[in-house]
């Protein structure tokens, strides 16, 4: 009964003032995809989309990889090489968002250690590489994750096609591989996170049937 009187706007602005008082320079918020009033309010206050979470409900049938493509587990050597680059690139992403380089590096190392405490042997984690003509063209990192209370699903932490092999449909093949691995876990949902600026990836996921569940918004204070 008290809605539509501007009180939500006042509350959000008051929260921003508290954050400024704490010395914060940015604020982030999450909005469920089906909450249109909240999205409109955030847009009116100057929040912009930073990224989104997406989920696909998987059917019972497995879609085979395109002809000429095979998949196998990532080797320990490949994992070591991947980890070095993953820690570096993830730290750079945070540096690009304004985090001091040393702090970004420490965060990247901590996040990877937390998600992969036993490396390739971490329980509920799978790394797979895609092979074409004897050459590795890309990889996918999957894990079991609780997307909603009491219900686990597959989650794509990282998927990448090597630069020299892009534009040939291998990204779609890697996502089909991720779906296959998720089904082999006995799960029927696969989630992921994608940055709004990554338009090609966003279009790929939408074409594969992924639906947005949450928008991650941000604003400079």
C-alpha positions, 0 to 999 in steps of 0.5 A: 500500500505504500508503494509508488510514492517515491520511497524506494528512490529515497531509500536507495539515495540514502544508502548511496550517501552511507556508502559515500560516507564510508569512502566507497566510490562504486556501488553494485546491486543485483536485480532478479530478471522478472522484477521490472519495477526494480530494474526501472528504478535502478535505471532511473538512478543511473545504474547500468548493467555490468553483467548477468547470470543465465540458466538453461534447463537441459532436455533429456537428449544429448546433442553430439559434438560436430563431426571432427571434434573430440573432447578429453580431460585437461592434463596437469601440464595444461592445467598449470599453464591455464592457471597461470594465465587465468590468475593473471587475466582475472587480476587484470579484469579487476585492475581495469575496474579500478582495483589496485594491481596488488590487491587485484592479484591477491584477490585473483589468487585467493578466488582461484585457490578457493574454487580449486583447492585440489586443482584438477582433483577438486571434487565437483569440478571438471576441466575439458578440452576440445580437440580438432585435427589433433590440436586443442582449440578451447577448454571449459571449466565446469563445477557443481554449484547451488544456484538456488537453496537446496538445488545444485546444478552445473555452472560454467566458470570459464569457457574459451576458444583459443584466439587463432581458432575463433569464429568457427563454431567451437564456442557453441561446441564447448557449450554443448560439451558443458551440457553433456558433462552436466547431464552426466552429473545427473543435473538438468540445469546449467548456469553461467555468468557473462559480462554485458560487454561480451556481446558475442558470448551473450548472443551465443548463450541466448541462441542456445536457450539460456535465459537471464535470471539476474542482472548485476548493476553498478554505479559510480558514486 
